[in-house]
Amino acid sequence: MAIIAVAGGTGNVGRAIVEILRDTTNHPVYVLTRQADDDLAKELGVALLSADYSNVASLTNLLESNKIDTVISTVSIMDDTTSNAQLNLIEAAENSSSTNRFIPSEFGLRYTQEHAALFPPITGKLAAAQKLQSSPSLEYSLIATGFFLDYYGMPKVKSYLKPFVCAVDVAHNTAAIPGSGDVPVAFTHTFDVARFIAALVGAPDWPERSTIIGDKKTWNEMVAIAEEVKGVRFNVTHDSEEKLKTFQATELPSHPSMYAFMPKEQLQYILATFGRWSNAGGLDLPEDESLNRRFPEIQPRSVRDVLEEGWKA
């Protein structure tokens, strides 16, 4: 039985992982958070531990005093502060006499320096991977999950992610496809990511790299399924590679509602960048490394499953 601490477990991907671990396993689960909240702890049904991510010695003591052997980081890596927080947590796990396993906040695709050149926050993910690779004591797994399927079932399909409309605007029967739209993309729902991680936690050995694939569809196939589910034709355009290289992407009807928390210029940059990675096959994850093969009893939701739950009349 593992004793698990989930960093960033009060929201987004982390909360899904906490709930699945809580509901489907016998592993004791703690949430590391910058500020403990008794009401939230009661709602989650797990203990919240206040963590000072700037203090390695304090983090080490926190892990040891709670006998944590497995750390799952879901900290959102967006700048030097969040990157350093995760690096300090890795160092604390190395120093902790009780901790021997670590899953970093990877997800997405298999990141490289080329990805970091386009999207600097990825530098933090690469730094975490490098630190784990050089660790003499920690067993770890870098997990790629593709594009989160949650975004295409909102708001009906349960998710703790914030809305993010990329390529296919299901609510408005519109799509702006990067490139030809014929390149496969791995899509996985966060709660299915959580189910595979829960299975991996109990496994006797971990692969250094693994993938989780809920489903694989091209963007064109996703549009076709959405049209069938909703019974309408979508207005579809394609953004050329040349356009994406200028960090421009076609504005979809749902985008203006996102500008309050993500300015248009920033959103355009992110959409164009993800579009280029998608068009280059970066989200076509290798199946030979998949946890799907290791845990075939777990049947993740498909693109059709989520679209039907979210949009079928």
C-alpha positions as a printed Julia matrix, in Angstrom:
313×3 Matrix{Float64}:
   0.0    0.0     0.0
   1.36   3.4    -1.01
   1.07   6.59    1.03
   0.55   9.31   -1.55
   0.87  13.08   -1.6
  -0.65  14.95   -4.56
   0.85  18.4    -5.07
  -1.72  20.74   -6.57
  -4.49  18.29   -5.76
  -7.23  20.85   -5.14
  -8.01  21.6    -8.76
  -7.61  20.81  -12.45
  -5.91  17.46  -13.11
  -4.85  17.06   -9.49
  -8.35  17.01   -8.09
  -9.42  14.29  -10.53
  -6.44  12.18   -9.42
  -7.24  12.73   -5.74
 -10.88  11.73   -6.19
 -10.04   8.56   -8.13
  -7.38   7.53   -5.61
  -9.83   8.22   -2.79
 -12.74   6.34   -4.36
 -11.07   3.37   -6.07
  -7.98   2.47   -4.0
  -7.0    1.79   -0.4
  -3.95   4.06   -0.57
  -3.91   6.86    2.03
  -3.93  10.18    0.16
  -2.8   13.64    1.19
  -2.97  16.89   -0.77
  -0.06  19.33   -0.66
  -1.33  22.88   -0.9
   0.08  26.32   -0.19
  -2.77  27.07    2.19
  -4.85  24.42    3.95
  -8.62  24.9     3.9
 -10.72  22.9     6.38
 -13.9   23.21    4.31
 -12.13  22.01    1.17
 -10.5   19.16    3.06
 -13.94  18.08    4.24
 -15.3   18.32    0.7
 -12.4   16.29   -0.71
 -12.46  13.78    2.11
  -8.66  13.78    2.4
  -6.18  15.66    4.57
  -4.65  18.86    3.23
  -1.04  19.57    4.21
   0.32  23.13    4.08
   3.46  23.12    1.94
   6.08  25.85    1.69
   7.47  25.13   -1.78
  10.29  27.65   -1.28
  11.76  25.68    1.63
  13.29  22.3     0.79
  13.98  21.39    4.42
  10.36  22.12    5.37
   9.09  20.04    2.45
  11.39  17.17    3.39
  10.1   17.23    6.96
   6.5   17.32    5.68
   7.05  14.21    3.54
   8.89  12.32    6.28
   6.51  13.21    9.11
   3.58  11.89    7.06
   5.54   8.85    5.79
   4.9    9.79    2.15
   6.45   7.28   -0.22
   4.88   8.47   -3.49
   4.56  12.07   -4.71
   2.37  13.0    -7.66
   2.92  16.55   -8.86
   0.14  18.29  -10.76
   1.51  21.79  -10.16
   0.83  24.0   -13.18
   4.27  24.85  -14.57
   3.89  28.32  -16.05
   6.91  30.35  -14.85
  10.13  30.22  -12.84
   8.23  30.31   -9.54
   6.12  27.24  -10.28
   9.05  25.46  -11.9
  11.24  26.06   -8.85
   8.41  24.86   -6.6
   8.39  21.49   -8.35
  12.19  21.27   -8.43
  12.26  21.92   -4.68
   9.64  19.22   -4.18
  11.78  16.75   -6.15
  14.81  17.66   -4.01
  12.75  17.21   -0.86
  11.59  13.8    -2.09
  15.22  12.84   -2.7
  16.13  13.91    0.84
  13.12  12.27    2.45
  13.86   8.91    4.06
  10.3    7.74    3.32
   9.88   8.87   -0.29
  11.0    6.74   -3.22
   8.62   7.48   -6.12
   7.73  10.66   -8.01
   5.42  11.5   -10.91
   6.16  15.03  -12.17
   3.7   17.45  -13.74
   4.32  16.33  -17.32
   1.11  15.32  -19.13
   0.52  16.74  -22.64
   3.1   15.43  -25.09
   6.7   14.25  -24.9
   8.4   17.59  -24.51
  11.71  18.56  -26.11
  13.91  21.63  -26.29
  12.2   22.45  -29.6
   8.87  22.67  -27.77
  10.42  24.87  -25.08
  11.75  27.24  -27.74
   8.15  27.96  -28.78
   6.6   27.8   -25.3
   9.1   28.75  -22.56
   7.16  27.29  -19.57
   8.07  23.85  -20.93
  11.63  24.59  -19.82
  10.4   23.89  -16.3
   9.07  20.48  -17.29
  12.38  19.61  -18.95
  14.28  20.72  -15.84
  12.13  18.44  -13.67
  12.71  15.5   -16.0
  16.45  16.11  -15.97
  16.54  16.32  -12.17
  14.63  13.05  -11.86
  16.84  11.33  -14.43
  19.9   12.22  -12.36
  18.33  11.2    -9.05
  20.1    8.26   -7.37
  17.11   7.34   -5.23
  13.8    8.21   -6.89
  11.84   5.94   -9.2
   9.81   8.12  -11.57
   7.6    8.09  -14.65
   7.12  10.86  -17.21
   3.54  10.51  -18.4
   2.23  11.96  -21.67
  -1.55  12.11  -22.06
  -2.19  13.99  -25.31
  -4.86  16.68  -25.5
  -7.4   16.75  -22.71
 -10.74  15.44  -23.92
 -12.55  17.3   -21.15
 -12.68  20.48  -23.22
 -15.06  18.92  -25.74
 -17.68  17.73  -23.26
 -18.02  20.86  -21.14
 -20.08  21.81  -19.25
 -22.02  18.54  -18.89
 -19.1   16.11  -18.62
 -17.47  16.36  -15.2
 -14.12  18.11  -15.19
 -12.12  20.5   -13.04
 -10.37  22.08  -16.02
 -11.15  25.63  -17.06
 -12.81  25.9   -20.51
 -10.33  26.01  -23.38
 -11.59  25.83  -26.95
  -8.98  24.58  -29.42
  -9.68  23.71  -33.07
 -13.27  22.52  -32.56
 -15.9   24.83  -31.03
 -18.62  22.27  -30.4
 -20.99  24.74  -28.77
 -21.08  26.91  -31.91
 -20.82  24.19  -34.6
 -17.58  25.71  -35.85
 -14.0   24.5   -36.31
 -10.64  26.0   -37.25
  -8.45  23.0   -37.98
  -4.64  23.27  -37.9
  -3.2   22.16  -41.23
  -4.89  19.36  -43.13
  -6.6   17.94  -40.06
  -5.52  14.43  -41.07
  -2.82  13.88  -38.42
  -3.86  11.64  -35.49
  -4.17  13.27  -32.06
  -4.34  11.45  -28.72
  -7.24  12.63  -26.55
  -7.64  11.62  -22.9
 -10.12  12.7   -20.24
  -8.56  13.79  -16.93
 -10.52  11.23  -14.91
  -9.18   8.48  -17.18
  -5.67   9.84  -16.68
  -6.39   9.54  -12.97
  -7.56   5.93  -13.3
  -4.36   4.87  -15.06
  -2.2    6.72  -12.52
  -4.08   5.02   -9.69
  -3.26   1.66  -11.28
   0.39   2.62  -11.81
   0.82   3.67   -8.19
   0.16   0.1    -7.1
   2.44  -1.48   -9.72
   5.76  -3.03   -8.62
   7.78  -1.18  -11.27
   7.46   2.0   -13.29
   8.56   2.8   -16.85
  10.62   5.98  -17.13
   8.3    7.13  -19.92
   4.74   6.14  -20.58
   1.67   7.35  -22.41
  -2.04   7.33  -21.66
  -4.31   7.35  -24.68
  -8.04   7.72  -24.24
  -8.67   7.75  -27.98
  -6.92   8.7   -31.21
  -8.72  10.72  -33.82
  -7.75  13.29  -36.4
  -9.29  16.74  -36.08
 -11.34  16.01  -39.19
 -12.66  12.83  -37.58
 -13.54  14.73  -34.42
 -15.54  17.24  -36.44
 -17.34  14.42  -38.26
 -18.29  12.76  -34.97
 -19.46  16.07  -33.48
 -21.6   16.72  -36.58
 -23.15  13.28  -36.28
 -23.82  13.65  -32.55
 -25.37  17.11  -32.88
 -27.08  16.45  -36.21
 -25.74  19.64  -37.8
 -23.04  20.62  -40.27
 -20.09  22.55  -38.83
 -18.57  25.63  -40.42
 -14.99  24.42  -40.95
 -11.88  26.35  -41.93
  -8.23  25.26  -41.97
  -5.3   27.3   -40.69
  -2.25  26.78  -42.88
   1.19  26.05  -41.45
   2.31  29.41  -42.8
  -0.41  31.18  -40.82
   0.36  29.2   -37.67
   4.04  30.15  -37.93
   3.0   33.79  -37.54
   1.3   32.76  -34.26
  -2.11  33.51  -35.67
  -5.13  31.21  -35.51
  -8.71  31.66  -36.64
 -10.86  33.11  -33.88
 -13.71  30.8   -32.9
 -17.02  32.07  -31.46
 -16.16  30.82  -27.95
 -12.82  32.61  -27.81
 -13.98  36.12  -26.77
 -15.45  34.68  -23.56
 -11.94  33.43  -22.68
 -10.21  36.79  -23.05
 -11.02  37.82  -19.46
  -8.5   35.27  -18.13
  -6.39  34.81  -21.27
  -5.86  37.89  -23.48
  -6.48  37.41  -27.19
  -2.82  37.75  -28.18
  -1.78  35.12  -25.62
  -4.57  32.75  -26.67
  -3.67  33.15  -30.35
  -0.05  32.3   -29.57
  -1.01  29.18  -27.62
  -3.51  27.99  -30.24
  -1.02  28.49  -33.06
   1.71  26.72  -31.11
  -0.49  23.74  -30.25
  -1.68  23.72  -33.85
   1.88  23.43  -35.12
   2.7   20.64  -32.68
  -0.48  18.83  -33.65
   0.18  19.25  -37.36
   3.71  17.89  -36.87
   2.42  14.74  -35.16
   3.56  15.7   -31.67
   0.21  14.63  -30.18
   0.19  11.28  -31.98
   1.55   9.46  -28.94
   3.3    6.07  -29.26
   1.07   3.19  -28.27
   3.9    0.77  -27.48
   4.62   2.78  -24.3
   1.0    3.11  -23.26
  -0.36   2.27  -19.85
  -3.43   1.11  -21.79
  -1.5   -2.0   -22.74
  -0.25  -2.54  -19.21
  -3.7   -2.1   -17.67
  -6.14  -3.38  -20.34
  -8.92  -3.68  -17.76
  -9.21   0.14  -17.81
 -11.41   1.24  -20.68
 -11.08   5.01  -21.15
 -13.72   7.21  -22.7
 -13.56   7.76  -26.43
 -14.08  11.01  -28.32
 -17.56   9.78  -29.23
 -18.34   8.9   -25.59
 -17.55  12.42  -24.4
 -19.24  14.2   -27.3
 -22.39  12.14  -26.83
 -22.48  12.73  -23.08
 -21.87  16.41  -23.56
 -23.93  17.22  -26.62
 -26.39  14.52  -27.68
 -29.96  15.79  -27.43
